[in-house]
Amino acid sequence: MSDFRQQALDYHSKPTPGKIKVELSKPANSVKDLALAYSPGVAEPVREIAEDPDLAYQYTAKGNMVAVISNGTAILGLGNLGPLASKPVMEGKALLFKHFAGIDSIDIEVKHRTTEEFINTVANIADTFGGINLEDIKAPECFEIEEALIQRCKVPVFHDDQHGTAIVTAAGMLNALEIQGKNLRDSIIVCLGAGAAAVACMELLIKCGAQREKIYMLDRKGVIHTRRDDLTPHKMLFANNTDKRTLDDVMNGADIFVGVSGPDLLPPETLQLMAPNPIVFACSNPDPEIKPELAHEVRDDLIMATGRSDYPNQVNNVLCFPFIFRGALDVRASAINDEMKVAAVEAIRKVSKMPVPEEVLAASHTDSLSFGKDYIIPKPMDPRLCATIAKAVAQAAIDSGVAKLETLPDGYME
């Protein structure tokens, strides 16, 4: 057993199993405390909420509580290992919510026979929470599940594997294009992979200005094109009217490569086919589509990002999902819409261009970081992310009409 594997197992098991726990926010030390906390005092907020359900935000923890929910069908890069096996990941997500954004979170793992059963289970418990974070659900079911729950739930529903990845990718991509002297509208994009993250990344890039006809998406059978008869509805959105069929075909002259597929699937000779000053986001974890050392050896003019923390420009969902929920919860948003996602993209871009604090440099084990080829995305431990993203998202929720509050609270995130 490797040292790291043992360290990981010890971390999760000692001194107490798991990574999260429940703590009380009110005293329960006296007879009066107990009378207020439970019977008879608890009857008063019960009556108030029965009269006005919105008062649950005032009298319960609902407004700062997110459920992290999975069926375990797409756990990290490990595949369909079932709901219970997903629990360490869901607890980890809850840990990140609390550590980075002060949001209380509980993990829920759902066993079900049909997609409809899963949807019904989540919809039936959704009002307990201020928001629902879906996690590690395989495609194409994840699309149906999220769409159905958005329609049925009165609180924001967010599949982070889709949209968190897309938001961080879009922020880094727009910054990389700026540095490379290119613009998104004119760029030819190759996306290797056609799952949930791939579709969400491309859709958000389109909302940011990319042209759908300049996007070439590939699955295991090659280029997704209009003459294929085996495409799911979400792949059909990216069926290109082209005679190109292989990765080499579409990479010839391409400006951008986005990999959300598997390890070592981008050969160095294929990378050489790209246009000058290319951008490569090789986000397969833990092993990228091409190793950065090899990519830089082949092309000295590229900007590269991966999903790994031991290389520059890590595409990490923790850069956005805690803070998006922070903003959504604070204005009681009923959804996380496109306007809020684009606001998060721009907020991340803004942080990446700010001078980096000493504490972030120390945590990153480096002497300096500044906006450029090796720093297009902020570090996850940057303390300015929460305030900058949450405020932008909250304001976008208000402006787009999905927030119950009409203005931000005085001094919000200042």
C-alpha positions in Angstrom: 0.0 0.0 0.0 1.5 3.4 -1.0 2.2 6.0 1.6 -0.3 8.4 0.0 -3.1 5.8 -0.1 -2.6 5.0 3.6 -2.6 8.7 4.4 -5.9 9.1 2.6 -7.5 6.2 4.4 -6.2 7.4 7.8 -7.5 11.0 7.0 -10.9 9.6 6.4 -11.0 7.2 9.4 -9.1 8.9 12.2 -9.7 10.2 14.8 -13.4 10.1 13.8 -14.8 8.4 10.7 -15.8 10.8 7.9 -15.2 14.5 7.2 -18.3 16.3 8.5 -20.4 16.6 11.6 -23.5 18.5 12.9 -22.9 21.2 15.5 -25.6 23.1 17.5 -26.1 26.8 16.8 -28.3 27.4 19.9 -27.7 26.7 23.6 -29.3 23.5 25.1 -28.0 23.6 28.6 -31.1 24.4 30.7 -34.7 23.5 31.1 -35.7 26.8 29.5 -33.3 26.2 26.6 -34.9 22.9 25.9 -38.4 24.3 26.2 -37.5 26.9 23.6 -35.7 24.5 21.3 -38.3 21.8 21.3 -41.7 21.5 23.1 -43.5 23.8 23.7 -41.5 26.7 22.2 -40.9 25.1 18.8 -44.7 25.3 18.1 -44.4 29.1 17.5 -42.1 29.0 14.4 -44.1 26.0 13.2 -47.3 28.2 13.2 -45.5 31.1 11.5 -44.0 28.9 8.7 -47.4 27.2 8.1 -48.8 30.7 7.5 -45.9 31.9 5.4 -43.4 29.3 4.0 -40.8 32.0 3.3 -40.4 32.4 7.1 -38.5 29.0 7.1 -35.5 31.2 6.0 -35.9 33.3 9.2 -36.6 30.5 11.7 -34.6 27.5 10.4 -31.2 26.7 8.9 -32.7 26.3 5.4 -31.2 29.5 4.0 -27.6 28.3 4.7 -28.1 24.6 3.9 -27.2 22.8 0.7 -27.8 19.1 0.0 -25.1 17.3 -2.0 -26.9 14.5 -3.8 -25.6 11.6 -5.9 -26.5 8.2 -7.2 -22.9 7.2 -7.6 -23.1 6.5 -11.3 -20.1 8.6 -12.3 -17.8 8.9 -9.2 -14.7 11.0 -10.1 -12.9 9.0 -12.7 -13.8 5.7 -11.1 -17.1 5.1 -12.8 -20.4 3.6 -11.6 -19.6 2.2 -8.1 -23.0 2.9 -6.5 -24.4 5.4 -4.1 -22.7 4.3 -0.9 -19.2 4.4 -2.5 -19.9 8.0 -3.5 -20.4 9.1 0.1 -16.7 10.1 0.7 -16.8 12.3 -2.3 -20.1 13.9 -1.2 -18.8 14.4 2.3 -15.8 16.1 0.6 -18.1 18.4 -1.3 -19.8 19.3 2.0 -16.4 20.0 3.5 -15.6 22.4 0.6 -18.9 24.2 1.0 -18.2 24.8 4.7 -14.5 25.7 4.4 -14.6 28.0 1.5 -18.1 29.7 1.8 -19.4 29.0 5.3 -22.3 27.0 3.9 -23.7 24.1 5.9 -24.1 21.0 3.8 -25.3 17.4 4.1 -24.6 14.6 1.7 -27.5 12.4 0.5 -26.9 9.2 -1.5 -29.9 7.8 -3.4 -30.6 4.3 -4.5 -33.2 4.0 -7.3 -34.3 1.8 -10.1 -35.3 4.5 -12.6 -34.3 8.0 -13.3 -37.9 9.0 -12.4 -37.4 7.5 -8.9 -34.3 9.6 -8.4 -36.0 12.8 -9.6 -39.0 12.2 -7.3 -36.8 11.5 -4.3 -34.9 14.7 -4.7 -37.9 16.8 -5.6 -39.8 15.5 -2.5 -37.1 16.6 -0.1 -35.9 19.8 -1.9 -37.8 22.3 0.3 -35.7 21.2 3.3 -32.7 23.0 1.8 -31.7 26.3 0.4 -30.2 24.7 -2.7 -29.4 21.3 -4.3 -25.9 20.4 -5.6 -26.1 17.3 -7.9 -22.9 15.4 -8.2 -21.3 12.4 -9.9 -24.3 11.4 -12.0 -23.5 9.9 -15.4 -24.6 11.2 -18.8 -27.1 11.3 -20.4 -29.3 10.8 -17.4 -27.7 13.8 -15.6 -29.2 16.1 -18.2 -32.8 14.7 -17.8 -32.4 14.8 -14.0 -31.2 18.3 -13.7 -33.8 19.7 -16.2 -36.6 17.9 -14.4 -35.5 19.1 -11.0 -35.0 22.7 -12.1 -38.7 22.6 -13.2 -40.0 21.0 -10.0 -37.9 22.6 -7.3 -38.3 26.1 -5.8 -34.7 26.2 -4.8 -31.6 26.4 -7.1 -30.5 23.1 -8.5 -26.9 22.9 -9.9 -25.1 19.9 -11.4 -21.5 20.9 -10.6 -19.8 18.4 -12.8 -21.5 20.2 -15.7 -21.7 23.8 -14.8 -18.8 24.2 -12.3 -16.4 22.8 -14.8 -17.9 25.0 -17.5 -17.6 28.2 -15.5 -14.0 27.7 -14.5 -13.1 26.6 -18.1 -14.8 29.6 -19.6 -13.0 32.0 -17.3 -9.6 30.5 -17.9 -10.3 30.3 -21.6 -11.3 33.9 -22.0 -8.2 35.0 -20.1 -6.0 32.7 -22.3 -7.4 34.1 -25.5 -6.7 37.6 -24.3 -3.1 36.7 -23.6 -2.7 34.9 -27.0 -4.2 37.9 -28.9 -7.3 35.9 -30.1 -11.0 36.3 -29.6 -13.6 33.6 -28.9 -15.9 34.4 -31.7 -13.3 33.7 -34.4 -11.7 30.7 -32.7 -12.0 27.1 -33.9 -12.6 24.8 -30.9 -12.0 21.1 -30.6 -13.7 19.3 -27.7 -12.5 15.7 -27.1 -15.3 14.2 -25.0 -19.1 14.4 -25.2 -20.3 13.9 -21.7 -21.9 16.2 -19.2 -18.9 18.4 -18.6 -18.1 18.7 -22.4 -21.6 19.7 -23.3 -21.8 22.3 -20.5 -18.4 23.7 -21.3 -19.3 24.2 -24.9 -22.7 25.6 -24.2 -21.3 28.2 -21.8 -18.5 29.2 -24.3 -21.3 29.8 -26.8 -23.1 32.1 -24.3 -19.7 33.9 -24.0 -19.4 34.4 -27.7 -18.1 31.2 -29.4 -19.8 30.2 -32.6 -21.5 26.8 -32.6 -20.4 26.0 -36.2 -16.8 26.5 -35.2 -17.0 23.8 -32.5 -16.0 20.2 -33.3 -16.9 17.7 -30.6 -15.7 14.1 -30.6 -16.9 11.0 -28.8 -15.5 7.5 -28.9 -16.6 7.1 -32.5 -15.0 10.2 -33.7 -16.3 13.6 -34.9 -20.0 14.3 -34.1 -21.4 15.2 -37.5 -24.9 15.6 -39.0 -24.8 12.3 -40.9 -24.5 10.2 -37.8 -27.7 8.4 -36.7 -26.5 7.3 -33.2 -26.6 10.7 -31.4 -28.3 11.5 -28.2 -30.3 14.8 -28.1 -27.4 16.6 -26.3 -24.8 15.4 -28.9 -27.1 16.4 -31.7 -26.7 20.0 -30.5 -23.0 19.8 -31.6 -23.5 17.8 -34.8 -21.3 19.7 -37.3 -22.0 19.7 -41.0 -18.5 18.6 -42.0 -16.6 15.9 -43.8 -14.0 15.8 -41.1 -14.0 12.6 -39.2 -10.9 12.2 -37.1 -9.1 14.1 -34.3 -6.3 15.0 -36.7 -8.8 16.3 -39.2 -10.4 18.8 -36.8 -7.1 19.8 -35.0 -5.5 21.0 -38.2 -5.6 24.8 -37.7 -7.6 24.7 -34.5 -7.1 27.5 -31.9 -8.5 25.7 -28.8 -8.4 22.1 -27.6 -10.6 21.1 -24.6 -10.2 17.6 -23.3 -12.7 16.1 -21.0 -12.1 12.5 -22.0 -9.2 10.3 -20.9 -5.5 10.1 -20.4 -2.9 10.4 -23.2 -5.5 10.8 -26.0 -3.9 13.9 -27.6 -0.7 12.7 -29.4 2.1 15.3 -29.7 2.0 15.1 -33.5 -1.7 16.1 -33.4 -0.9 19.0 -31.1 1.6 20.2 -33.8 -1.3 20.6 -36.2 -2.9 23.4 -34.2 -2.8 27.1 -35.3 -0.1 29.4 -33.9 -0.5 30.4 -30.2 -2.9 27.5 -29.3 -4.7 27.0 -26.1 -4.9 23.4 -24.6 -7.2 22.6 -21.7 -6.4 18.9 -21.0 -8.7 18.3 -18.0 -8.9 14.5 -17.7 -8.1 13.6 -14.1 -5.8 12.4 -12.7 -3.9 12.0 -16.0 -4.5 14.6 -18.7 -5.0 14.1 -22.4 -1.4 15.2 -22.9 1.2 15.7 -20.2 2.2 19.4 -19.9 5.9 18.6 -20.2 5.3 16.9 -23.5 3.0 19.6 -24.7 5.5 22.4 -24.0 8.2 20.4 -25.6 6.2 20.2 -28.8 4.8 23.7 -28.8 6.5 26.7 -27.1 3.8 29.0 -28.0 0.9 27.4 -26.2 -1.1 28.1 -23.0 -2.0 25.0 -21.1 -4.3 24.1 -18.3 -5.1 20.8 -16.6 -7.3 19.5 -13.8 -4.2 18.9 -11.6 -3.0 21.0 -8.7 0.7 20.2 -9.4 0.7 22.1 -12.7 0.0 25.8 -13.4 -3.6 26.7 -14.4 -5.7 24.1 -12.6 -9.3 23.9 -13.7 -10.8 23.3 -10.3 -14.6 23.5 -9.6 -13.9 24.7 -6.0 -13.1 28.1 -7.6 -16.8 28.6 -8.2 -19.4 26.3 -6.8 -19.2 27.3 -3.1 -19.4 31.0 -4.0 -22.1 30.6 -6.6 -24.3 29.0 -3.9 -23.2 31.6 -1.4 -24.6 34.4 -3.6 -27.7 32.4 -4.6 -28.6 31.6 -1.0 -28.0 35.1 0.3 -30.6 36.6 -2.1 -32.9 33.5 -1.8 -32.6 32.7 -5.5 -35.0 30.1 -7.0 -32.5 29.1 -9.7 -28.9 29.4 -10.9 -29.4 30.7 -14.4 -27.2 31.6 -17.3 -26.8 35.2 -16.2 -25.5 34.1 -12.8 -23.1 31.6 -14.5 -21.7 34.3 -16.8 -21.4 36.7 -13.8 -19.3 34.0 -12.1 -17.1 33.7 -15.2 -16.4 37.4 -15.2 -15.8 37.5 -11.5 -13.2 34.7 -11.7 -11.5 36.6 -14.5 -11.4 39.7 -12.4 -9.7 38.0 -9.4 -7.0 36.5 -11.7 -5.9 39.9 -12.7 -5.6 41.3 -9.2 -2.2 41.3 -7.4 -1.8 38.0 -5.6 -1.7 38.3 -1.7 1.3 36.9 0.2 -0.9 34.3 1.9 -1.9 32.8 -1.4 1.7 32.8 -2.6 2.7 31.0 0.6 0.0 28.4 0.2 1.0 27.9 -3.4 4.6 27.4 -2.5 5.8 30.1 -4.9 7.4 33.5 -4.7 5.3 35.3 -7.3 2.2 34.9 -9.4 0.9 37.4 -12.0 -1.6 37.3 -14.8 0.0 35.6 -17.8 0.5 32.2 -19.5 1.1 30.3 -16.2 -1.6 32.2 -14.2 -4.9 32.5 -16.1 -7.0 31.1 -13.3 -6.9 32.1 -9.6 -5.7 29.7 -6.9 -8.5 28.0 -4.9 -7.3 29.4 -1.6 -7.5 33.1 -2.8 -9.7 34.7 -0.1 -11.1 37.3 -2.6 -13.0 34.6 -4.6 -15.9 34.3 -2.1 -16.7 38.0 -1.9 -16.1 38.7 -5.6 -18.0 35.8 -7.0 -20.9 35.7 -4.5 -21.6 39.4 -4.9 -21.6 39.2 -8.7 -23.8 36.1 -8.7 -26.2 37.6 -6.1 -26.5 40.8 -8.2 -27.1 38.8 -11.4 -29.8 36.8 -9.6 -31.6 40.1 -8.6 -31.2 41.6 -12.1 -32.5 38.5 -13.8 -35.5 38.2 -11.6 -34.9 34.9 -9.8 -34.1 36.4 -6.4 -36.6 37.0 -3.6 -34.6 39.9 -2.3 -34.8 43.1 -4.5 -31.5 44.6 -3.4 -28.3 43.3 -1.9 -28.1 43.6 1.9 -26.2 46.8 3.1 -22.5 46.2 3.1 -22.9 42.8 1.5 -19.5 41.1 1.1 -17.5 44.2 1.9 
